[in-house]
Amino acid sequence: MIDGCIDRLTVIRRLDIVFRGIPDVRRMIKRGCGYHGIQYSKDNWTKFWKYFKATWIKKFVSAWWNTNGLGKDIVNRTNNPLERYNRTLNDAFSVAHPDVTQFISVIEAQSRAYVRLINDISNRRTTAPAHAPAQPAPTFDSDSDFEVDSDSDLDVSDPGSEASDGASVASRSPEF
C-alpha cells in the first residue's frame, strides 16, 4: 500500500470523497497489495470501508476533518500541535532520558523563548512564523488512463445504511 493514500481524502474536494476519493484509494490499496505480494482481502477491506463510511462520512461530517477549501494560512501541518512540540522538545536534549534538572532547564528556556516571541509579535518587532507551503490536492487515478481489472470490490455502497426515506449521504451532509 502506498504511504498516505488514505490521507488523500483529507485534502480533496468534499464532494469527491465518497464518489471518487474512496474508490480511488481502494484501487491504490489493491494495486499496492499486488505490487508488494500481499494478499488483498476483499472481505476485510469491505468491513473497513463500511466502518470508514459509518464513522468518517456519516457520524463525523467531512467538514470537520477535510481541509480542502480552508484558507492556506490557517491549515496546520499536523492535526495535533503537541506532535510538533514533541519533536522540538526531543531535539533540545542531548540524551534520550535527561535528568530532572536538565528537563526543567530546557522547558524553562523554551517557555521564555515563546513568551519573548509572542511579545515581539504583538509589539510588531517580528512576524509570526510562516506555515509550510500548501500542497496541491492529489489527482484521481480515474483522471488518468489507469484501468482496474475488476471494480466489483470497489463499490462503497452499504445496503441498509441509507436513511429510511432513501436520502443519500449527499443530502444529509451540509457540505454537499
MODELLER restraints for C-alpha pairs under 7 A, 6 or more apart:
rsr = mdl.restraints
at = mdl.atoms
rsr.add(forms.Gaussian(group=physical.xy_distance, feature=features.Distance(at['CA:1:A'], at['CA:28:A']), mean=6.92, stdev=0.5))
rsr.add(forms.Gaussian(group=physical.xy_distance, feature=features.Distance(at['CA:1:A'], at['CA:29:A']), mean=4.97, stdev=0.5))
rsr.add(forms.Gaussian(group=physical.xy_distance, feature=features.Distance(at['CA:1:A'], at['CA:32:A']), mean=4.11, stdev=0.5))
rsr.add(forms.Gaussian(group=physical.xy_distance, feature=features.Distance(at['CA:1:A'], at['CA:33:A']), mean=5.68, stdev=0.5))
rsr.add(forms.Gaussian(group=physical.xy_distance, feature=features.Distance(at['CA:2:A'], at['CA:29:A']), mean=6.97, stdev=0.5))
rsr.add(forms.Gaussian(group=physical.xy_distance, feature=features.Distance(at['CA:2:A'], at['CA:32:A']), mean=6.18, stdev=0.5))
rsr.add(forms.Gaussian(group=physical.xy_distance, feature=features.Distance(at['CA:5:A'], at['CA:25:A']), mean=6.10, stdev=0.5))
rsr.add(forms.Gaussian(group=physical.xy_distance, feature=features.Distance(at['CA:6:A'], at['CA:25:A']), mean=6.22, stdev=0.5))
rsr.add(forms.Gaussian(group=physical.xy_distance, feature=features.Distance(at['CA:8:A'], at['CA:138:A']), mean=6.67, stdev=0.5))
rsr.add(forms.Gaussian(group=physical.xy_distance, feature=features.Distance(at['CA:9:A'], at['CA:17:A']), mean=6.09, stdev=0.5))
rsr.add(forms.Gaussian(group=physical.xy_distance, feature=features.Distance(at['CA:9:A'], at['CA:21:A']), mean=6.11, stdev=0.5))
rsr.add(forms.Gaussian(group=physical.xy_distance, feature=features.Distance(at['CA:10:A'], at['CA:65:A']), mean=6.47, stdev=0.5))
rsr.add(forms.Gaussian(group=physical.xy_distance, feature=features.Distance(at['CA:10:A'], at['CA:66:A']), mean=4.29, stdev=0.5))
rsr.add(forms.Gaussian(group=physical.xy_distance, feature=features.Distance(at['CA:10:A'], at['CA:67:A']), mean=6.00, stdev=0.5))
rsr.add(forms.Gaussian(group=physical.xy_distance, feature=features.Distance(at['CA:11:A'], at['CA:66:A']), mean=5.90, stdev=0.5))
rsr.add(forms.Gaussian(group=physical.xy_distance, feature=features.Distance(at['CA:11:A'], at['CA:67:A']), mean=5.50, stdev=0.5))
rsr.add(forms.Gaussian(group=physical.xy_distance, feature=features.Distance(at['CA:11:A'], at['CA:68:A']), mean=4.87, stdev=0.5))
rsr.add(forms.Gaussian(group=physical.xy_distance, feature=features.Distance(at['CA:11:A'], at['CA:137:A']), mean=5.72, stdev=0.5))
rsr.add(forms.Gaussian(group=physical.xy_distance, feature=features.Distance(at['CA:12:A'], at['CA:68:A']), mean=5.84, stdev=0.5))
rsr.add(forms.Gaussian(group=physical.xy_distance, feature=features.Distance(at['CA:12:A'], at['CA:137:A']), mean=5.62, stdev=0.5))
rsr.add(forms.Gaussian(group=physical.xy_distance, feature=features.Distance(at['CA:12:A'], at['CA:138:A']), mean=6.90, stdev=0.5))
rsr.add(forms.Gaussian(group=physical.xy_distance, feature=features.Distance(at['CA:13:A'], at['CA:68:A']), mean=5.72, stdev=0.5))
rsr.add(forms.Gaussian(group=physical.xy_distance, feature=features.Distance(at['CA:14:A'], at['CA:62:A']), mean=6.54, stdev=0.5))
rsr.add(forms.Gaussian(group=physical.xy_distance, feature=features.Distance(at['CA:14:A'], at['CA:66:A']), mean=6.96, stdev=0.5))
rsr.add(forms.Gaussian(group=physical.xy_distance, feature=features.Distance(at['CA:14:A'], at['CA:175:A']), mean=6.94, stdev=0.5))
rsr.add(forms.Gaussian(group=physical.xy_distance, feature=features.Distance(at['CA:15:A'], at['CA:176:A']), mean=5.71, stdev=0.5))
rsr.add(forms.Gaussian(group=physical.xy_distance, feature=features.Distance(at['CA:23:A'], at['CA:154:A']), mean=5.70, stdev=0.5))
rsr.add(forms.Gaussian(group=physical.xy_distance, feature=features.Distance(at['CA:24:A'], at['CA:140:A']), mean=6.13, stdev=0.5))
rsr.add(forms.Gaussian(group=physical.xy_distance, feature=features.Distance(at['CA:24:A'], at['CA:141:A']), mean=5.94, stdev=0.5))
rsr.add(forms.Gaussian(group=physical.xy_distance, feature=features.Distance(at['CA:24:A'], at['CA:142:A']), mean=6.93, stdev=0.5))
rsr.add(forms.Gaussian(group=physical.xy_distance, feature=features.Distance(at['CA:26:A'], at['CA:154:A']), mean=6.39, stdev=0.5))
rsr.add(forms.Gaussian(group=physical.xy_distance, feature=features.Distance(at['CA:30:A'], at['CA:40:A']), mean=6.27, stdev=0.5))
rsr.add(forms.Gaussian(group=physical.xy_distance, feature=features.Distance(at['CA:33:A'], at['CA:39:A']), mean=6.36, stdev=0.5))
rsr.add(forms.Gaussian(group=physical.xy_distance, feature=features.Distance(at['CA:33:A'], at['CA:40:A']), mean=5.90, stdev=0.5))
rsr.add(forms.Gaussian(group=physical.xy_distance, feature=features.Distance(at['CA:42:A'], at['CA:153:A']), mean=6.53, stdev=0.5))
rsr.add(forms.Gaussian(group=physical.xy_distance, feature=features.Distance(at['CA:50:A'], at['CA:158:A']), mean=6.79, stdev=0.5))
rsr.add(forms.Gaussian(group=physical.xy_distance, feature=features.Distance(at['CA:56:A'], at['CA:62:A']), mean=6.84, stdev=0.5))
rsr.add(forms.Gaussian(group=physical.xy_distance, feature=features.Distance(at['CA:61:A'], at['CA:173:A']), mean=6.51, stdev=0.5))
rsr.add(forms.Gaussian(group=physical.xy_distance, feature=features.Distance(at['CA:63:A'], at['CA:175:A']), mean=6.53, stdev=0.5))
rsr.add(forms.Gaussian(group=physical.xy_distance, feature=features.Distance(at['CA:72:A'], at['CA:134:A']), mean=6.28, stdev=0.5))
rsr.add(forms.Gaussian(group=physical.xy_distance, feature=features.Distance(at['CA:73:A'], at['CA:131:A']), mean=6.78, stdev=0.5))
rsr.add(forms.Gaussian(group=physical.xy_distance, feature=features.Distance(at['CA:120:A'], at['CA:126:A']), mean=5.60, stdev=0.5))
rsr.add(forms.Gaussian(group=physical.xy_distance, feature=features.Distance(at['CA:121:A'], at['CA:127:A']), mean=5.47, stdev=0.5))
rsr.add(forms.Gaussian(group=physical.xy_distance, feature=features.Distance(at['CA:121:A'], at['CA:128:A']), mean=6.22, stdev=0.5))
rsr.add(forms.Gaussian(group=physical.xy_distance, feature=features.Distance(at['CA:162:A'], at['CA:168:A']), mean=6.35, stdev=0.5))
rsr.add(forms.Gaussian(group=physical.xy_distance, feature=features.Distance(at['CA:170:A'], at['CA:176:A']), mean=5.46, stdev=0.5))
